[in-house]
């Protein structure tokens, strides 16, 4: 039973193998084709190669003579036809023609076989430097053939002036969905270039085929006169593909394209051009807001708008501030708005002005003027605004006086000066006495006198309070004609913590004398003189009793020193402005 089933399975397998062999092709198939038969100079073409050989790669060396090789791809695809399964290898390479005319794509060796030669027609564009003169402005043209992606470059002026802002627009057309991509445009030599704004996406139909369009804007500023060559814009990316894209020969989705380079002829700055140099396509000035009324001493506002085509914020000068003889004019910082319109940079500038009339009467505000160079006509232009005439009403206070009018019968001595040289003064009104200020001044004066009297009384009353326990034969003040530099508090501190020399110095300062002998002569209390004499013996004696002398001084001077004929009090709170001569 088991043996019969095994034999039956073997027979079925052999029959199936024989059927597959019978359906398989008798020989290998290798072929090549281009995705288009004609391209513009600078565009690319895709060369596709298909073979059923396994483990082989094409030899692209013969292509390098007339083409630049771009992205390469390699994948496999499986085909099912009439019950047979075939595995084929598909190769792709991006070709960029090196010259115009009819080019031959040579035969390519793939394993043991060769492809057939192919023909490619390369059409020179008007913007290609190799093809001669043409539309250097780079006007967009319709898509040629059936391109998956192509790039166009457009400039708004093929003959700009030095430092003129030139708008450059690069457009990428692609018919498939992109997974990734990069679009670049290098700055040419002799000019500065920067990207402006964000990319703008749209959809267009060219030659009956729908394309997605990405538009990118640049600002080109030539720095010197002469010939300037704008390099081609380049795109490299990958489209979103799948099994059926590979089956129909689209490779692995690699896309590459570039635009034609554009030559520019830069003109030098004319000798008769106004300064500052401002090359523009157009310039317009207008009032967006004007004052309905004006009052002397109050601000009235007006707004000026400038619309310039072919300029940027960095290039455009500041709107001037008008000068008005009988008013003050203040200008706020300008507001800018930049955008691209029809491939050219356009600037809108607004500035607000505040005018404060100095007096009532008619007031004329001169209109703004700006000189510029018309790049289209090649001539100097001046944009201007009309004058503003305001009827200024009288204000309040110093601005209440109207404008002076000329006197008809003025004599030579009393002729009225011209209004623009007259300084109008308001007649003084009857002034009321400033009683509040007078009262405040009197109050401050009385307060100052009271403070001075209090200070004098305090200085004179201090010795009396310090000598309250003494009799009339002496006082704590220093000797007559002397000024004390130390007080009782300092004497006590010296007795507690200082030495005998410190005590002697304090006593001399309290008496206002130079030595201790004069202190003893000035003291009225015998006990104090005895204590001082004991201190002297302790200071200068070989075995003096310092502790006993200190105790005697504390006891004798417990209530302060008593002087003969005292007439002064404790030391002054403030040092004398002019100390007495020694």
C-alpha positions as CSV (number, residue, x, y, z in Angstrom):
1,X,0.0,0.0,0.0
2,X,2.7,2.4,1.0
3,X,4.9,1.4,-1.9
4,X,2.2,2.1,-4.5
5,X,1.5,5.6,-3.1
6,X,5.2,6.4,-3.2
7,X,5.5,5.4,-6.8
8,X,2.4,7.4,-7.7
9,X,3.9,10.6,-6.2
10,X,7.1,10.1,-8.0
11,X,5.3,9.7,-11.3
12,X,3.3,12.9,-10.7
13,X,6.5,14.9,-9.9
14,X,8.3,13.7,-13.1
15,X,5.3,14.7,-15.2
16,X,5.2,18.2,-13.7
17,X,8.9,18.6,-14.3
18,X,8.6,17.6,-17.9
19,X,5.8,20.1,-18.4
20,X,7.9,23.0,-16.9
21,X,10.8,22.1,-19.1
22,X,8.6,22.0,-22.2
23,X,7.2,25.5,-21.4
24,X,10.5,27.1,-20.6
25,X,12.2,29.3,-23.2
26,X,14.8,27.6,-25.3
27,X,17.4,30.5,-25.1
28,X,18.3,33.5,-22.9
29,X,16.7,36.9,-23.6
30,X,18.5,40.3,-23.1
31,X,17.2,43.6,-24.3
32,X,17.6,47.4,-23.6
33,X,15.4,50.4,-24.1
34,X,15.2,54.1,-23.3
35,X,12.3,55.7,-21.5
36,X,12.2,58.5,-24.2
37,X,13.6,59.0,-27.7
38,X,14.2,62.8,-27.4
39,X,15.4,65.1,-24.5
40,X,16.4,68.7,-24.1
41,X,20.0,69.6,-23.5
42,X,20.6,69.3,-19.7
43,X,17.7,66.8,-19.2
44,X,18.2,63.1,-18.4
45,X,17.1,59.8,-19.9
46,X,16.7,56.4,-18.2
47,X,18.4,53.4,-19.9
48,X,16.8,50.1,-18.9
49,X,18.3,46.6,-19.4
50,X,16.5,43.3,-18.9
51,X,18.0,39.8,-18.9
52,X,17.0,36.4,-17.7
53,X,20.7,35.5,-17.1
54,X,21.5,34.9,-13.4
55,X,24.5,36.4,-11.6
56,X,25.5,38.9,-14.3
57,X,25.9,42.8,-14.3
58,X,25.9,45.2,-17.3
59,X,29.2,46.8,-18.3
60,X,28.4,50.6,-18.6
61,X,31.9,51.6,-19.7
62,X,31.0,52.4,-23.3
63,X,28.4,54.9,-22.2
64,X,30.9,57.3,-20.6
65,X,31.9,58.7,-24.0
66,X,28.8,60.7,-24.7
67,X,26.9,60.5,-21.4
68,X,27.4,61.3,-17.7
69,X,26.2,58.4,-15.6
70,X,23.8,59.1,-12.7
71,X,21.9,56.9,-10.3
72,X,21.9,53.1,-10.9
73,X,19.4,50.5,-9.9
74,X,19.2,46.7,-10.0
75,X,16.3,44.4,-9.0
76,X,14.6,41.2,-10.0
77,X,11.0,40.5,-11.2
78,X,9.0,37.4,-11.6
79,X,6.7,36.8,-14.6
80,X,4.0,34.2,-15.0
81,X,2.9,33.5,-18.5
82,X,1.0,30.4,-19.9
83,X,1.6,28.5,-16.7
84,X,5.4,29.1,-16.8
85,X,7.3,31.2,-14.2
86,X,10.3,33.3,-15.4
87,X,12.7,35.3,-13.1
88,X,14.3,38.2,-14.9
89,X,16.9,40.8,-13.7
90,X,16.2,44.5,-14.5
91,X,18.9,47.2,-14.5
92,X,18.6,50.9,-14.8
93,X,21.0,53.9,-15.2
94,X,20.4,57.6,-15.5
95,X,22.1,59.2,-18.6
96,X,22.8,62.9,-19.0
97,X,23.9,63.8,-22.5
98,X,27.2,65.6,-22.8
99,X,26.3,67.4,-26.1
100,X,23.4,68.1,-28.4
101,X,22.4,66.3,-31.5
102,X,21.7,62.6,-32.3
103,X,23.6,60.4,-30.0
104,X,24.0,56.6,-30.1
105,X,23.7,54.6,-27.0
106,X,26.2,51.8,-27.7
107,X,25.6,48.1,-27.2
108,X,26.1,47.0,-23.6
109,X,27.6,43.6,-22.7
110,X,25.5,41.7,-20.1
111,X,27.0,38.3,-19.3
112,X,27.4,36.4,-22.5
113,X,25.1,38.6,-24.5
114,X,25.0,42.2,-25.9
115,X,22.1,44.7,-26.2
116,X,21.2,46.4,-29.4
117,X,22.4,50.1,-30.0
118,X,19.8,52.8,-29.4
119,X,19.3,56.3,-30.7
120,X,18.7,59.4,-28.6
121,X,17.9,62.9,-30.0
122,X,19.3,65.7,-27.8
123,X,17.7,69.1,-28.6
124,X,19.6,72.2,-27.7
125,X,17.5,74.7,-25.7
126,X,17.5,78.5,-26.0
127,X,19.0,78.8,-22.5
128,X,21.9,76.4,-23.2
129,X,25.1,78.4,-23.6
130,X,26.3,75.9,-26.2
131,X,23.3,76.5,-28.4
132,X,23.8,80.2,-28.9
133,X,21.6,83.2,-28.2
134,X,18.1,82.8,-27.0
135,X,15.7,83.6,-24.4
136,X,18.1,84.2,-21.5
137,X,15.3,85.0,-19.1
138,X,14.5,81.3,-19.0
139,X,10.9,81.3,-19.8
140,X,9.2,78.0,-19.0
141,X,8.6,75.5,-21.8
142,X,6.3,72.5,-22.1
143,X,7.5,69.1,-21.1
144,X,9.2,67.1,-23.8
145,X,8.2,63.5,-24.3
146,X,7.0,61.7,-21.3
147,X,9.5,62.8,-18.5
148,X,8.9,61.6,-15.0
149,X,10.6,64.7,-13.6
150,X,12.3,67.9,-15.1
151,X,13.4,71.3,-13.7
152,X,13.0,74.8,-15.1
153,X,14.8,78.1,-14.1
154,X,13.4,81.5,-14.7
155,X,14.9,85.0,-14.0
156,X,12.9,88.3,-14.2
157,X,15.7,90.3,-15.8
158,X,18.4,89.0,-18.2
159,X,20.2,92.4,-18.2
160,X,20.2,93.7,-14.7
161,X,22.2,96.5,-13.2
162,X,24.8,96.2,-10.5
163,X,23.2,95.7,-7.1
164,X,19.8,95.3,-8.7
165,X,17.6,92.6,-7.0
166,X,16.9,89.9,-9.6
167,X,14.1,87.3,-8.9
168,X,15.0,83.7,-9.7
169,X,12.3,81.1,-9.8
170,X,13.1,77.3,-9.9
171,X,10.2,74.9,-10.7
172,X,10.4,71.2,-10.2
173,X,7.9,69.1,-12.2
174,X,7.3,65.5,-11.3
175,X,4.6,63.1,-12.4
176,X,5.1,60.5,-9.7
177,X,4.8,60.6,-5.9
178,X,8.2,61.4,-4.4
179,X,9.5,59.5,-1.4
180,X,12.5,61.9,-1.0
181,X,14.3,64.5,-3.0
182,X,16.7,67.4,-3.0
183,X,16.6,70.5,-5.2
184,X,19.7,72.7,-5.2
185,X,20.8,75.9,-7.0
186,X,24.4,77.2,-6.5
187,X,25.2,80.9,-6.3
188,X,27.2,82.1,-9.4
189,X,30.5,83.8,-9.2
190,X,30.3,87.6,-8.9
191,X,26.9,87.7,-7.2
192,X,25.2,86.9,-3.9
193,X,22.1,84.8,-3.8
194,X,19.7,83.8,-1.0
195,X,16.5,81.7,-0.8
196,X,13.3,83.7,-0.2
197,X,10.1,82.4,1.4
198,X,8.8,78.9,1.4
199,X,8.2,76.4,-1.4
200,X,4.8,76.7,-3.2
201,X,3.2,73.5,-4.5
202,X,0.6,73.3,-7.3
203,X,-0.6,71.0,-10.0
204,X,-0.3,71.6,-13.8
205,X,-1.2,69.6,-16.9
206,X,1.5,69.6,-19.7
207,X,1.2,67.7,-22.9
208,X,-1.9,66.0,-21.6
209,X,0.0,64.7,-18.5
210,X,-0.6,65.9,-14.9
211,X,2.5,67.1,-13.0
212,X,3.0,68.2,-9.4
213,X,5.0,71.4,-9.3
214,X,7.2,72.7,-6.6
215,X,8.2,76.4,-7.0
216,X,11.1,77.9,-5.1
217,X,12.2,81.5,-5.2
218,X,15.7,83.0,-4.9
219,X,17.0,86.6,-4.8
220,X,20.1,87.3,-6.9
221,X,22.1,90.5,-6.5
222,X,25.0,91.0,-9.0
223,X,28.1,92.5,-7.4
224,X,30.0,93.5,-10.6
225,X,29.2,94.3,-14.2
226,X,29.9,92.0,-17.1
227,X,28.8,88.5,-18.1
228,X,27.2,86.3,-15.3
229,X,26.3,82.7,-15.7
230,X,23.6,81.3,-13.5
231,X,24.3,77.5,-12.9
232,X,21.6,74.9,-13.6
233,X,19.3,73.9,-10.8
234,X,19.7,70.2,-10.0
235,X,17.2,67.6,-8.5
236,X,18.0,64.2,-7.2
237,X,15.3,62.1,-5.6
238,X,13.4,58.8,-5.3
239,X,9.8,58.1,-6.2
240,X,7.4,55.8,-4.4
241,X,7.3,52.6,-6.4
242,X,6.3,48.9,-6.0
243,X,6.2,45.6,-7.8
244,X,4.3,46.9,-10.9
245,X,6.6,49.9,-11.2
246,X,9.5,47.5,-11.5
247,X,7.6,45.3,-13.9
248,X,7.1,48.3,-16.3
249,X,10.7,49.3,-16.3
250,X,10.9,52.1,-13.8
251,X,13.8,50.7,-11.8
252,X,14.0,51.4,-8.1
253,X,12.5,54.9,-8.4
254,X,15.7,57.0,-8.7
255,X,15.0,60.3,-10.3
256,X,17.5,63.0,-11.5
257,X,17.0,66.2,-13.5
258,X,18.6,69.6,-14.0
259,X,17.7,72.8,-15.7
260,X,19.7,74.7,-18.3
261,X,22.2,77.4,-17.2
262,X,21.2,81.0,-17.8
263,X,23.7,83.7,-19.0
264,X,23.1,87.3,-17.7
265,X,24.7,90.5,-18.9
266,X,25.1,92.8,-15.9
267,X,25.2,96.6,-16.6
268,X,27.2,99.1,-14.6
269,X,25.7,101.9,-12.6
270,X,25.0,104.9,-14.9
271,X,27.0,108.1,-14.3
272,X,23.8,110.2,-14.1
273,X,22.1,107.9,-11.7
274,X,20.7,109.6,-8.5
275,X,22.2,108.8,-5.2
276,X,21.6,106.7,-3.1
277,X,21.6,104.2,-5.9
278,X,18.2,102.6,-6.1
279,X,17.5,100.4,-9.2
280,X,13.8,99.4,-9.3
281,X,11.2,98.3,-11.8
282,X,8.6,100.6,-10.3
283,X,8.1,102.9,-7.2
284,X,4.9,104.4,-5.9
285,X,4.2,106.6,-2.9
286,X,0.8,107.3,-1.4
287,X,-1.0,108.5,1.8
288,X,-3.0,105.9,3.5
289,X,-4.0,108.1,6.4
290,X,-4.2,111.9,6.6
291,X,-5.4,114.0,9.6
292,X,-8.9,115.4,9.5
293,X,-8.2,118.2,11.9
294,X,-5.2,119.6,13.7
295,X,-4.9,121.6,17.0
296,X,-1.9,123.5,18.2
297,X,0.1,121.6,20.8
298,X,-1.6,118.3,19.9
299,X,-0.3,115.5,17.7
300,X,-1.9,114.8,14.3
301,X,-0.9,111.6,12.4
302,X,-0.5,110.7,8.8
303,X,0.8,107.4,7.2
304,X,2.9,107.1,4.0
305,X,3.1,103.8,2.0
306,X,5.8,103.0,-0.5
307,X,5.4,100.1,-3.0
308,X,8.5,99.1,-4.8
309,X,9.0,96.3,-7.3
310,X,12.5,94.9,-7.6
311,X,13.7,95.8,-4.1
312,X,14.1,94.2,-0.7
313,X,14.1,95.6,2.8
314,X,17.9,95.6,3.0
315,X,18.2,97.5,-0.2
316,X,15.5,100.1,0.2
317,X,16.4,103.4,2.0
318,X,14.5,104.8,4.9
319,X,11.6,107.1,4.1
320,X,12.6,110.7,5.0
321,X,11.1,112.8,7.7
322,X,9.6,116.1,6.4
323,X,10.8,119.4,7.9
324,X,8.1,121.8,8.9
325,X,9.0,125.3,10.2
326,X,6.1,125.8,12.5
327,X,5.7,122.2,13.8
328,X,7.6,119.3,15.2
329,X,7.5,116.0,13.2
330,X,8.2,112.6,14.8
331,X,8.6,109.4,12.7
332,X,7.9,105.9,14.0
333,X,10.0,102.9,12.8
334,X,8.9,101.7,9.4
335,X,7.0,98.4,8.8
336,X,8.1,96.1,5.9
337,X,6.3,93.4,3.9
338,X,8.3,91.4,1.4
339,X,6.9,88.9,-1.2
340,X,7.4,87.5,-4.7
341,X,4.9,88.6,-7.4
342,X,5.2,87.1,-10.9
343,X,8.7,86.0,-10.2
344,X,10.0,89.4,-9.0
345,X,10.6,90.7,-5.4
346,X,8.1,93.3,-4.3
347,X,8.4,95.4,-1.1
348,X,5.7,97.4,0.7
349,X,6.8,99.8,3.3
350,X,4.6,101.9,5.7
351,X,5.7,104.6,8.1
352,X,3.6,106.6,10.5
353,X,4.4,110.3,11.2
354,X,3.1,112.5,14.1
355,X,3.1,116.3,13.6
356,X,2.7,118.7,16.5
357,X,1.9,122.3,15.4
358,X,3.4,125.1,17.4
359,X,0.7,127.6,16.7
360,X,-2.8,128.0,15.2
361,X,-3.3,128.9,11.6
362,X,-2.6,127.4,8.2
363,X,0.2,124.8,8.1
364,X,1.8,123.2,5.0
365,X,3.6,119.8,5.4
366,X,5.9,119.3,2.4
367,X,5.3,116.0,0.5
368,X,7.9,113.3,0.5
369,X,10.2,112.7,-2.5
370,X,12.4,109.8,-3.4
371,X,14.8,109.5,-6.4
372,X,15.2,106.1,-8.1
373,X,16.4,104.5,-11.3
374,X,14.0,102.9,-13.7
375,X,15.7,99.7,-14.9
376,X,13.2,99.1,-17.6
377,X,13.4,102.6,-19.2
378,X,17.0,103.2,-18.2
379,X,16.2,106.6,-16.8
380,X,16.2,108.5,-13.5
381,X,12.8,108.9,-11.8
382,X,11.4,110.8,-8.8
383,X,8.4,109.5,-6.8
384,X,6.7,112.3,-4.8
385,X,3.7,113.1,-2.7
386,X,1.5,116.2,-2.7
387,X,1.8,118.7,0.1
388,X,-0.5,118.4,3.1
389,X,-2.3,121.7,4.0
390,X,-3.8,121.8,7.5
391,X,-5.9,124.4,9.2
392,X,-4.6,124.3,12.8
393,X,-7.0,125.3,15.5
394,X,-5.9,127.2,18.6
395,X,-4.9,125.0,21.5
396,X,-4.8,125.6,25.3
397,X,-2.2,127.4,27.4
398,X,0.8,128.6,25.4
399,X,-0.8,127.3,22.2
400,X,-4.0,129.4,22.5
401,X,-2.6,132.4,20.6
402,X,-3.4,132.3,16.9
403,X,-0.8,133.1,14.2
404,X,0.1,136.8,14.0
405,X,-1.3,138.8,11.1
406,X,0.7,141.6,9.4
407,X,-0.2,145.2,10.4
408,X,-1.5,147.2,7.4
409,X,-0.2,150.7,8.5
410,X,3.0,149.6,10.1
411,X,5.7,152.2,10.3
412,X,9.3,151.4,9.6
413,X,10.0,151.3,13.3
414,X,6.9,149.1,14.0
415,X,6.8,146.8,10.9
416,X,5.7,143.3,11.6
417,X,8.3,140.6,10.9
418,X,7.6,137.7,8.6
419,X,5.6,134.8,10.3
420,X,8.4,132.3,9.9
421,X,10.7,134.5,11.9
422,X,8.3,135.6,14.6
423,X,8.3,134.1,18.1
424,X,4.8,134.5,19.5
425,X,4.6,134.9,23.2
426,X,1.4,134.6,25.2
427,X,0.5,137.7,27.2
428,X,0.9,137.0,30.9
429,X,-2.3,136.6,32.8
430,X,-2.9,138.2,36.3
431,X,-1.0,136.0,38.7
432,X,-2.3,135.1,42.1
433,X,0.0,135.2,45.0
434,X,1.4,131.7,45.7
435,X,0.2,131.5,49.3
436,X,0.8,127.7,49.5
437,X,4.5,128.2,48.7
438,X,4.8,131.1,51.0
439,X,3.3,129.2,53.9
440,X,5.6,126.2,53.3
441,X,8.7,128.4,53.2
442,X,7.7,130.1,56.5
443,X,7.1,126.7,58.1
444,X,10.5,125.4,57.1
445,X,12.2,128.5,58.4
446,X,10.5,128.2,61.8
447,X,11.4,124.6,62.0
448,X,15.0,125.3,61.3
449,X,15.1,128.0,64.0
450,X,13.5,125.7,66.5
451,X,16.1,123.0,65.8
452,X,18.9,125.5,66.2
453,X,17.6,126.7,69.5
454,X,17.2,123.2,70.8
455,X,20.8,122.3,69.9
456,X,22.1,125.3,71.7
457,X,20.1,124.6,74.8
458,X,21.2,121.0,74.8
459,X,24.9,122.0,74.6
460,X,24.5,124.4,77.5
461,X,22.4,122.1,79.7
462,X,24.7,119.1,79.5
463,X,27.3,120.2,82.1
464,X,24.7,121.1,84.6
465,X,23.2,117.6,84.5
466,X,26.6,116.0,84.8
467,X,27.6,118.0,87.8
468,X,24.4,117.7,89.7
469,X,26.1,116.4,93.0
470,X,29.0,119.0,93.1
471,X,29.0,122.2,95.0
472,X,29.5,125.7,93.7
473,X,33.3,125.7,94.2
474,X,34.0,123.6,91.1
475,X,32.5,122.2,87.9
476,X,33.0,119.2,85.6
477,X,33.8,121.5,82.7
478,X,37.4,122.2,81.7
479,X,39.4,125.1,82.7
480,X,38.3,128.5,81.4
481,X,39.6,129.2,77.9
482,X,40.2,125.5,77.2
483,X,38.3,123.0,75.0
484,X,37.6,119.5,76.2
485,X,38.3,116.6,73.8
486,X,37.3,113.7,76.1
487,X,34.4,113.0,78.4
488,X,33.6,111.2,81.6
489,X,32.6,108.0,79.7
490,X,36.1,107.8,78.2
491,X,37.7,108.3,81.6
492,X,35.8,105.4,83.0
493,X,36.6,103.2,80.1
494,X,40.3,104.0,80.5
495,X,40.2,103.2,84.2
496,X,38.5,99.9,83.4
497,X,40.5,98.6,80.5
498,X,43.4,101.0,79.8
499,X,46.7,101.7,81.3
500,X,47.9,104.6,83.4
501,X,49.1,106.3,80.2
502,X,45.7,106.1,78.8
503,X,44.1,107.5,81.9
504,X,46.6,110.4,81.9
505,X,45.8,111.2,78.2
506,X,42.1,111.2,78.9
507,X,42.5,113.6,81.9
508,X,44.6,116.0,79.7
509,X,41.8,115.9,77.1
510,X,39.1,116.5,79.7
511,X,41.1,119.5,81.1
512,X,42.0,120.8,77.6
513,X,45.7,121.0,78.6
514,X,48.9,119.4,77.3
515,X,50.4,117.7,80.4
516,X,49.4,116.1,83.6
517,X,50.9,118.9,85.7
518,X,48.5,121.4,84.2
519,X,45.7,118.9,85.0
520,X,46.6,118.9,88.7
521,X,46.7,122.7,88.6
522,X,43.2,122.9,87.1
523,X,41.6,120.4,89.5
524,X,39.6,122.0,92.4
525,X,39.2,118.8,94.5
526,X,42.2,117.9,96.7
527,X,41.2,114.2,96.6
528,X,41.4,114.2,92.9
529,X,44.8,115.9,92.9
530,X,46.1,113.3,95.3
531,X,44.8,110.5,93.2
532,X,46.5,112.0,90.1
533,X,49.8,112.4,92.1
534,X,49.5,108.7,93.2
535,X,49.0,107.7,89.5
536,X,52.1,109.6,88.5
537,X,54.2,107.8,91.2
538,X,52.8,104.5,89.9
539,X,53.7,105.4,86.3
540,X,57.2,106.6,87.0
541,X,58.2,104.9,90.2
542,X,60.1,101.7,90.1
543,X,57.8,99.8,92.3
544,X,54.6,101.9,92.1
545,X,51.3,100.5,93.1
546,X,49.3,100.6,89.9
547,X,46.3,98.7,91.3
548,X,46.1,101.1,94.3
549,X,46.4,104.1,92.0
550,X,43.6,102.8,89.7
551,X,41.3,102.3,92.7
552,X,42.1,105.8,94.1
553,X,41.3,107.3,90.7
554,X,38.0,105.5,90.4
555,X,37.0,106.7,93.9
556,X,38.1,110.3,93.3
557,X,36.6,110.6,89.9
558,X,33.4,108.7,90.5
559,X,31.4,111.8,89.7
560,X,33.7,113.3,87.2
561,X,36.5,115.9,87.6
562,X,36.0,119.3,89.3
563,X,37.8,122.2,87.7
564,X,38.6,125.7,88.8
565,X,36.4,128.4,87.1
566,X,34.7,125.9,84.7
567,X,32.7,127.6,81.9
568,X,32.3,124.8,79.4
569,X,30.4,121.5,79.3
570,X,31.1,118.1,77.9
571,X,32.9,117.7,74.6
572,X,31.1,119.2,71.6
573,X,29.1,116.9,69.6
574,X,30.7,118.1,66.4
575,X,34.3,119.0,65.9
576,X,35.0,122.7,65.3
577,X,35.0,123.9,61.8
578,X,38.2,126.0,62.4
579,X,40.2,124.5,65.4
580,X,41.9,127.1,67.6
581,X,45.6,127.7,66.9
582,X,47.9,126.0,69.3
